[in-house]
Amino acid sequence: MESEPKRKPNAREIAARLRDEIAAGTFGPGDRLPGGRAYAKKLGVSLMTVQGAYAQLREEGLVEGVTGSGTYVRDPASGEQTPRESAQRLNDLQVEVARVSAELAGLVERIKQLEAFVGPAEGEPGA
């Protein structure tokens, strides 16, 4: 019996994994993320994929790159959210967006059912 090859993660999925680890405290302020080449090899992806994930985390303000040294979890200024808090808020927002999307999909389906039951409105084709 042949097993299917494991699907390689994309940059968005790698960023989500790292974001979760930052939110959980696995990586704290000032901690260096895994080196891009080694991490890419570990995950079986290209260096560009890992760099894309790190770029996404930089855009979110969770990490910063230090030329010639690596990518580090940001150490927030006084009064600023910590990367852990930011990552947790991003995760919470993603859950809420998924919930709202599911609700909207349900509403769209209900509207379609009502339209099928009532028939086309006046002025619409087929009315």
Residue, then its C-alpha position, 0 to 999 in steps of 0.5 A: m500500500e502506497s502512502e501519499p507524499k506529505r504536502k509541503p507547507n506554503a509561506r502562509e502556513i509557515a507564518a501561521r505556525l510561527r505566529d502560533e509559536i510566538a503566541a504560545g511563548t515558544f519564541g519570546p521577545g529577542d528570540r531568534l527564529p530558525g535560520g532560513r536555510a536550515y528551516a527550509k531544509k527541515l520543512g522540505v521547502s525552498l528558502m524563498t518559501v521560508q523567506g516569504a513567511y518571515a516577510q509576512l511576520r515582519e509586515e505584521g510587526l511580530v519580527e524584525g530582520v537583522t542583516g547578517s544575523g537573522t530574524y528576531v521576535r520584536d522586543p516592543a517599546s514601552g506601552e506597545q503590545t508584545p509580539r505574543e499579544s499581537a500574535q494572539r490577537l491575530n489568531d483571534l481575528q482569524v477565528e472571528v473572520a472564519r466564523v463570520s464567513a461561515e455565517l455569511a455563507g449560511l445566509v447566502e444559502r438561506i437567501k437562495q432557498l427563499e428566492a427559489f421558494v418565492g420566485p423571481a422578484e418583479g423587474e428581474p429576468g423571468a418575472 
